[in-house]
Amino acid sequence: MTPSLDWLLEQADRKLTKEMDPDVVAITRSVITELAAEGLPIGIAQAFRTRQEQDALYAIGRTRPGKIVTYAKGGASNHNFGVAVDLFLYADGGKRAEFLAPPDPRLQRLVRAMKQYQMQWGGDWGNFPDYPHFQLYDAVNKQPKPLLGPRYPGRPLHPAATWMDGTVIRLIQKRLRLPLTGRFDTTLTRVVKQFQQRHHLQADGVIGPVTWRHLFGADR
């Protein structure tokens, strides 16, 4: 039995603590939501790590028994800055973590989803590929954080949703070149459905995380 989305997000939130970059949190939650709808239950193995925890990992295979698992000492990993996550696929109904490796098409789908949000993939590292690893930017080497677009508000947008901010609606209307009324009216619903059809999405007029990503490209 495949784990429910609520369960997946609950498990993810245990790793996505206050030390994590909020954009990395939003991106990871969005990808988990998107891939769950495709039958790919994604989990988080590692997120924020303290420098002490990083040093303990670095010791494995050196001063502690085991195989080397990292080449980064404390302060030299992007996990120490809260901008990286290591992801896996839940197997056996959520009882087991399966770490994916090439050429697994499920890994290819995960990488594609994360890269659409500008996340860098550790599998692209030539000398020491790290297939579960994704990071928003290289904070260790003082790479500037990328400028990101509007963040998905966390809940689907549709005419019956009473919590919506008019600013968000005007943002969508601007993207679709409609008058900026700030209301999710019949015109916006019709144009959203047309947009979804063009992008081969479910044409229901509801703006969930997948439609949001297509509206705003790699930004979100």
N, C-alpha and C positions, 0 to 999 in steps of 0.2 A: 504494500500500500504506500502510495506516494505521500510524503508529509504535506500538510496543509500550508498555505501561504502564511497564515497567522502564526503557525508554529515556527516556520522558517524565519520570519521576521523577529519573533521573540528570541530565538536562539542567536540571531545576528546582533540584536541589541545588547546582548550580554558582552559582546566583544567591542561594539561600537560605543565606547565609553566617552566621557567628557573630554578626555585627552586627545581624541581624534579630531582631525580637521573636519568641520561640518560639511564641506563639499564632498569629501571622501565618503562620509556617512550617507549623504543623500544619493550619491552615485551608486554606492554598493547596494543600498536598499532598493533603488530603482531597477538595477540589474537582477537582483534576486526576484523581485516582483515580475519582471518581464519574462525571465527564463522559467519561472514556476508555471506560467501559463503554457509553456511549451513542454512541460513534463521534465524539466531539468531542475531538481532541487539543489540549490547552491548553499553552501555553508562557509563560515569563516574559521579558519584554523588559527590565524594570528592577525592581530591588528596592532594596537599600541604596545610597545615593550619599553620598560625602563632600561637605563644603561646597565644596571646591575644584572637584569635578566639577559641582556645581550651578551655581557661578558661571560655569563654562565653557559650560554649556547656556544660561544667562541671556544670555551675550554674543552668542549666535547671533541674527542679525537686528538687532543693535544695534551692537556694535563688531566683529563677525565676520560674514562673508557668510552668507546664508541667511534662511529665514523664521523668525519668532519661534516657539519651541517651548515656552517657559515664561514665566510672569510672576513666578516665585519666585526670589529670590537665595539664595545659600548660607545655610542655617539657617532658611529660610522655606518649605521643602518637607518634607512628612512622610516623603519618602524618606530625608532626612538623619537621621531618628530610627528608621529600620528598621521602620516600622509600615505601609508601603505597598508595593504591587506593581502593575506594569503588565502586563497579560496580552494574549495574542494567540492565534490559532488556527493550528496548523501546517497547511500546505498542501503539495501535491506530495510526499506521503510524508515530510514533515519537512524538506524542502529550502527551504521559503519560509515567512515569517511573514506571516499575513494579519490585519490590524488591523480589527476589526469595528466597524460603525457602524449606528445605527438606520436602517431598521426591521428589520434582519436578525434573524430568530428565533433564530439561534444565539447572538447577543449577549444576547437576552432570557433565554435559558436560562442563560447564564453569570452574568448579573447576579442572576437568581433564586437560583442556587446559592450565590453569594458572600453575598448579603444574608441567607440563612438562617443564616449564621454571624456575623451582626451586622456584616459589612463594609460600609462606606460606599462609594458609587459616585460617581466623578467625573462621570458623565453627568448627575447630578442638579444639578450646578452651573449655575445659570442664565446667568451672564455669560461663562463660559469652560468649556463642558463638556469633560471629558477622558474619553472613552469607555473607554480601556483601563485606567483608574486605579481602584484599590480601596485603601481604608485602613481600619484597624481603628478608629482614632479620630484626632482632630485634635491631635496632640502639639504642633504649632507654637503653637497658641493655648491650650495647657495644658488642653485638654479631658481630664477624667479617663478613664482606661482602663475600658471596660465590664467588669463582673464576668461571667466566663465560667464555664460549667459544666464537667463532667468532660471531659477530653480523650480522644479515641479513642486506644487504646493502640498503634495502628500495624499490628496484625495481626488477622485475623479471629478471633473467639472462637467456639468450638464444643466439644463434649464431648471430642474427641480431642486438643485443644490442651493440651499439658503445661506450657506456660510461664505460664499465666494466674495472676494474683494473686487470691486469694480476696476481697480488698477490692473489686476490680472486679466480680466476680460478685455480691457482696452489693449493690453499687450498682444493678446491673441488676435483681436480685430485688426490691429496694426500689421501684424504678420500676414494676415489674409487680405489686407488692403480693403478693409471695410470701414464704414463710418465708426468713429470711436464713441459709441453710446454707453459703454460700460455695462450693457445688459446682455445676458445670454438668451437672445430672442430667436424667433423662428428663422430669421435670415442667417444668423450665425450657425444655427444647427444645420441648416441646409448646406452651407458652404463647408462646414467641417466634414459632413458626410461626403461631399464631392472630393475634398482633400484626401480623406481616408480611402476612397475608391481609387484615386490616382496612385496611391502608395500601396495598394493591395492590402489594406487593413480592414478590419471589421467595420463596416460603414454604419455605425450606430449613433453617430453624432455626439458621443461621449468622449471627452478628452482625458484619457488615462495616461499612464507613464509612457506607453509605446507611441501613442499619437503625439504626446508632448515632445518626445525625442525627435520624431520626424518633423514636427513644426519648427523646432529650434536647432536642428542639426546636431553637430558634435558638441554644442554648448551644454545641452542637457538631454 
